[in-house]
Amino acid sequence: MIAVLERFSDRTYRSAADVGEEFGNVR
């Protein structure tokens, strides 16, 4: 269960980072 939660957290963090980078590029 912890592994799944960790994986989900990592995925969310990665997604947020990608969105932030794209937003910065657009700006």
N, C-alpha and C positions, 0 to 999 in steps of 0.2 A: 504493500500500500504506500509506504513512504517513497519507494522508487517511482511509483506512478505520479505521486504528488510532485516530486522533484522534477520529473520529466516535464510535467505540465507547466511548472514554474519556469523552467528553462525555456520552454517554447514561448510562453507569454513574454518573457524578457526579450527573447530574440525578436519576436514580432514587434514589440514596442520599439526596439532599437532600429529595426528596418523602417518602421513608419517615421520615426524621428529623423532618420537620415534622409528619407525621401522628402519629408516636409522641409528640411533644411535646404535640400537641393532646389526645390521649387521656389523657396524664398530666395 
